[in-house]
């Protein structure tokens, strides 16, 4: 069967676009639902205020922090301070460390011993509150 007419090609293009849009939307929604199911969290905008998990924090640290602070937490010259052992990590609570990671520290801050900026979230803007709490827990457990 053939379909003839002035709008046939346009109709087919429109149907393809609608199908492509629907498939893309389904994949996007599936990815969002998968992320929520995998993390066990809801889509709430409430900040995470619980205690972090050191094992998860170690994985996040490896991806987000080790390029400046070293995979062994010993720091890298001219990039980031040593984090284990670290008097700074030992003297701060997990919550205080999480706040520090969230805020970062300016290079000209008088408490900045390296005079190198620690950007908010260590320059990893995708980190959420749970990720940051996990990293803080990992740092505390590494002392």
C-alpha positions as YAML, in Angstrom:
chain: A
units: angstrom
residues:
- id: 1
  name: UNK
  ca: [0.00, 0.00, 0.00]
- id: 2
  name: UNK
  ca: [1.34, 3.44, -0.88]
- id: 3
  name: UNK
  ca: [0.27, 6.72, 0.56]
- id: 4
  name: UNK
  ca: [0.15, 9.61, -1.79]
- id: 5
  name: UNK
  ca: [-0.69, 13.19, -1.16]
- id: 6
  name: UNK
  ca: [0.87, 16.57, -0.51]
- id: 7
  name: UNK
  ca: [1.23, 16.12, 3.28]
- id: 8
  name: UNK
  ca: [2.43, 12.51, 3.36]
- id: 9
  name: UNK
  ca: [6.13, 13.29, 3.80]
- id: 10
  name: UNK
  ca: [5.33, 15.97, 6.36]
- id: 11
  name: UNK
  ca: [3.03, 13.59, 8.27]
- id: 12
  name: UNK
  ca: [5.72, 10.91, 8.38]
- id: 13
  name: UNK
  ca: [8.32, 13.42, 9.60]
- id: 14
  name: UNK
  ca: [5.96, 14.64, 12.31]
- id: 15
  name: UNK
  ca: [5.23, 11.08, 13.46]
- id: 16
  name: UNK
  ca: [8.97, 10.32, 13.59]
- id: 17
  name: UNK
  ca: [9.61, 13.45, 15.62]
- id: 18
  name: UNK
  ca: [6.82, 12.63, 18.06]
- id: 19
  name: UNK
  ca: [8.08, 9.05, 18.41]
- id: 20
  name: UNK
  ca: [11.66, 10.24, 18.93]
- id: 21
  name: UNK
  ca: [10.52, 12.81, 21.50]
- id: 22
  name: UNK
  ca: [8.45, 10.21, 23.37]
- id: 23
  name: UNK
  ca: [11.35, 7.73, 23.39]
- id: 24
  name: UNK
  ca: [13.76, 10.40, 24.64]
- id: 25
  name: UNK
  ca: [11.35, 11.46, 27.36]
- id: 26
  name: UNK
  ca: [10.85, 7.85, 28.45]
- id: 27
  name: UNK
  ca: [14.63, 7.30, 28.68]
- id: 28
  name: UNK
  ca: [15.09, 10.51, 30.65]
- id: 29
  name: UNK
  ca: [12.31, 9.64, 33.09]
- id: 30
  name: UNK
  ca: [13.64, 6.10, 33.40]
- id: 31
  name: UNK
  ca: [17.10, 7.43, 34.26]
- id: 32
  name: UNK
  ca: [15.65, 9.74, 36.92]
- id: 33
  name: UNK
  ca: [13.59, 6.97, 38.47]
- id: 34
  name: UNK
  ca: [16.62, 4.66, 38.32]
- id: 35
  name: UNK
  ca: [18.79, 7.22, 40.13]
- id: 36
  name: UNK
  ca: [16.21, 7.65, 42.87]
- id: 37
  name: UNK
  ca: [15.72, 3.91, 43.26]
- id: 38
  name: UNK
  ca: [19.47, 3.25, 43.30]
- id: 39
  name: UNK
  ca: [20.17, 5.90, 45.88]
- id: 40
  name: UNK
  ca: [17.16, 5.08, 47.99]
- id: 41
  name: UNK
  ca: [16.31, 8.76, 48.17]
- id: 42
  name: UNK
  ca: [13.36, 10.77, 47.03]
- id: 43
  name: UNK
  ca: [13.26, 13.87, 44.90]
- id: 44
  name: UNK
  ca: [13.11, 16.00, 48.03]
- id: 45
  name: UNK
  ca: [15.00, 19.26, 48.08]
- id: 46
  name: UNK
  ca: [15.68, 18.88, 51.80]
- id: 47
  name: UNK
  ca: [19.42, 18.89, 52.56]
- id: 48
  name: UNK
  ca: [20.96, 15.67, 53.78]
- id: 49
  name: UNK
  ca: [21.82, 16.09, 57.45]
- id: 50
  name: UNK
  ca: [22.69, 12.54, 58.45]
- id: 51
  name: UNK
  ca: [26.04, 10.96, 59.07]
- id: 52
  name: UNK
  ca: [28.03, 10.06, 55.98]
- id: 53
  name: UNK
  ca: [29.20, 6.61, 54.95]
- id: 54
  name: UNK
  ca: [33.01, 6.27, 54.79]
- id: 55
  name: UNK
  ca: [33.06, 3.55, 52.11]
- id: 56
  name: UNK
  ca: [30.90, 5.58, 49.74]
- id: 57
  name: UNK
  ca: [32.95, 8.65, 50.66]
- id: 58
  name: UNK
  ca: [36.16, 6.91, 49.61]
- id: 59
  name: UNK
  ca: [34.74, 6.26, 46.16]
- id: 60
  name: UNK
  ca: [33.55, 9.85, 45.82]
- id: 61
  name: UNK
  ca: [36.89, 11.15, 47.13]
- id: 62
  name: UNK
  ca: [38.71, 9.11, 44.48]
- id: 63
  name: UNK
  ca: [36.63, 10.73, 41.74]
- id: 64
  name: UNK
  ca: [36.33, 14.28, 43.03]
- id: 65
  name: UNK
  ca: [39.17, 15.07, 45.45]
- id: 66
  name: UNK
  ca: [42.20, 12.93, 44.70]
- id: 67
  name: UNK
  ca: [43.40, 15.07, 41.80]
- id: 68
  name: UNK
  ca: [44.43, 17.74, 44.33]
- id: 69
  name: UNK
  ca: [44.73, 15.86, 47.61]
- id: 70
  name: UNK
  ca: [46.20, 12.63, 46.24]
- id: 71
  name: UNK
  ca: [44.69, 9.17, 46.07]
- id: 72
  name: UNK
  ca: [46.60, 8.37, 49.27]
- id: 73
  name: UNK
  ca: [45.37, 11.56, 51.05]
- id: 74
  name: UNK
  ca: [48.97, 12.80, 51.30]
- id: 75
  name: UNK
  ca: [48.27, 15.90, 49.21]
- id: 76
  name: UNK
  ca: [49.93, 17.06, 46.01]
- id: 77
  name: UNK
  ca: [52.51, 19.84, 46.02]
- id: 78
  name: UNK
  ca: [50.99, 23.11, 44.93]
- id: 79
  name: UNK
  ca: [47.49, 21.64, 44.60]
- id: 80
  name: UNK
  ca: [46.08, 20.44, 47.90]
- id: 81
  name: UNK
  ca: [46.95, 19.79, 51.52]
- id: 82
  name: UNK
  ca: [47.58, 16.42, 53.07]
- id: 83
  name: UNK
  ca: [44.36, 15.06, 54.56]
- id: 84
  name: UNK
  ca: [45.66, 12.04, 56.47]
- id: 85
  name: UNK
  ca: [46.97, 12.41, 58.96]
- id: 86
  name: UNK
  ca: [45.68, 15.94, 59.28]
- id: 87
  name: UNK
  ca: [45.26, 18.11, 62.35]
- id: 88
  name: UNK
  ca: [42.56, 20.07, 60.49]
- id: 89
  name: UNK
  ca: [40.52, 16.90, 59.83]
- id: 90
  name: UNK
  ca: [41.09, 15.60, 63.36]
- id: 91
  name: UNK
  ca: [40.03, 18.86, 65.05]
- id: 92
  name: UNK
  ca: [36.83, 19.34, 63.03]
- id: 93
  name: UNK
  ca: [33.65, 17.32, 63.35]
- id: 94
  name: UNK
  ca: [32.23, 15.48, 60.39]
- id: 95
  name: UNK
  ca: [29.58, 18.18, 60.06]
- id: 96
  name: UNK
  ca: [32.20, 20.94, 60.16]
- id: 97
  name: UNK
  ca: [34.24, 19.16, 57.48]
- id: 98
  name: UNK
  ca: [31.14, 18.79, 55.31]
- id: 99
  name: UNK
  ca: [30.44, 22.52, 55.68]
- id: 100
  name: UNK
  ca: [34.05, 23.32, 54.78]
- id: 101
  name: UNK
  ca: [33.90, 21.13, 51.65]
- id: 102
  name: UNK
  ca: [30.59, 22.76, 50.69]
- id: 103
  name: UNK
  ca: [31.94, 26.31, 51.11]
- id: 104
  name: UNK
  ca: [35.59, 25.93, 50.10]
- id: 105
  name: UNK
  ca: [38.24, 28.46, 51.07]
- id: 106
  name: UNK
  ca: [39.62, 31.50, 49.26]
- id: 107
  name: UNK
  ca: [43.33, 31.64, 48.50]
- id: 108
  name: UNK
  ca: [43.68, 34.84, 50.53]
- id: 109
  name: UNK
  ca: [41.92, 33.43, 53.60]
- id: 110
  name: UNK
  ca: [44.32, 33.83, 56.57]
- id: 111
  name: UNK
  ca: [43.72, 30.18, 57.53]
- id: 112
  name: UNK
  ca: [44.69, 28.94, 54.06]
- id: 113
  name: UNK
  ca: [48.17, 27.51, 54.59]
- id: 114
  name: UNK
  ca: [48.87, 26.97, 50.87]
- id: 115
  name: UNK
  ca: [47.35, 30.23, 49.56]
- id: 116
  name: UNK
  ca: [45.61, 28.12, 46.90]
- id: 117
  name: UNK
  ca: [41.85, 28.32, 46.50]
- id: 118
  name: UNK
  ca: [39.79, 25.35, 47.61]
- id: 119
  name: UNK
  ca: [36.72, 25.90, 45.41]
- id: 120
  name: UNK
  ca: [33.26, 25.16, 46.78]
- id: 121
  name: UNK
  ca: [32.63, 21.42, 46.66]
- id: 122
  name: UNK
  ca: [36.27, 21.03, 45.68]
- id: 123
  name: UNK
  ca: [35.40, 22.22, 42.19]
- id: 124
  name: UNK
  ca: [32.93, 19.35, 41.73]
- id: 125
  name: UNK
  ca: [29.55, 21.11, 41.50]
- id: 126
  name: UNK
  ca: [27.67, 17.83, 40.95]
- id: 127
  name: UNK
  ca: [28.35, 16.73, 44.55]
- id: 128
  name: UNK
  ca: [25.17, 16.72, 46.63]
- id: 129
  name: UNK
  ca: [24.85, 16.98, 50.41]
- id: 130
  name: UNK
  ca: [24.97, 13.20, 50.88]
- id: 131
  name: UNK
  ca: [28.14, 12.93, 48.75]
- id: 132
  name: UNK
  ca: [29.81, 15.65, 50.80]
- id: 133
  name: UNK
  ca: [28.79, 14.01, 54.09]
- id: 134
  name: UNK
  ca: [30.19, 10.71, 52.79]
- id: 135
  name: UNK
  ca: [33.52, 12.34, 51.90]
- id: 136
  name: UNK
  ca: [33.69, 13.96, 55.35]
- id: 137
  name: UNK
  ca: [33.04, 10.56, 56.96]
- id: 138
  name: UNK
  ca: [35.79, 9.02, 54.83]
- id: 139
  name: UNK
  ca: [38.25, 11.72, 55.90]
- id: 140
  name: UNK
  ca: [37.41, 11.25, 59.59]
- id: 141
  name: UNK
  ca: [37.76, 7.47, 59.27]
- id: 142
  name: UNK
  ca: [41.15, 7.90, 57.55]
- id: 143
  name: UNK
  ca: [42.82, 9.56, 60.56]
...
